[in-house]
């Protein structure tokens, strides 16, 4: 039970770290880098709207990965989601600017 709690804590911590980094970047950098032709407020809203897409898609991911967790095991799903989040975060650094 302790290992499960530790694994869940690590996964949740990494997820919230990912969200925090994106929030900071969206508020401070993304509007100027990706939306320079828009008003700064509009660019910030556009940057945060991409963040909103993640929250809208969370229930779908919960259903999908919940099903996979039942079929393939929780450990596999935890590792898969951590890898997916890490890869997505890394690929965000490779996005071309405006």
Secondary structure, DSSP 8 states (H G I E B T S, - for coil): -HHHHHHHHHHHHHHHHHHHHHHHHIIIIIHHHH-TTS-HHHHHHHHHHHHHHHHHHHHHHHHHHHHHHHHH-HHHHHHHHHHHHHHHHHHHTT----
